[in-house]
Amino acid sequence: MAKARVHLLAKELGLDPKDLIAHLEKMGMRGRKAQSSLEDDEVARIRAALEAPRAAEDPGRELVLDDADRLDRVHRARERRAQIRGHERQLEGVERGVELVTELEPHRSSEIPWLPASG
């Protein structure tokens, strides 16, 4: 996904870029300017930090997952699926190795003299 710019995020959040930069400073993200890029995880942290006070101000406000939260969940799900696929490939390799050993087993003592006889 494309990186977000500070001034565009400020506009989206209804803030002045200078105010957003001040919030970034408080959050430990120093040295940012209006044209600076922000990573997706930084955007998610910023949104969460700025949404918490707004939700507290308006207790009747419904909490909804924003795009950054959805993207984070999708990203984590994709990572889990990739890990599962990797484990499945490893298992397939082990199963294939067992098949190869099983195929060689009858030939151990007669055709392949350097393999020890089974039994």
Summary of the structure (lengths in Angstrom):
residues: 119
radius of gyration: 27.9
end to end distance: 59.1
largest distance: 83.3
contacts: 253
relative contact order: 0.08
helix: 65%
strand: 3%
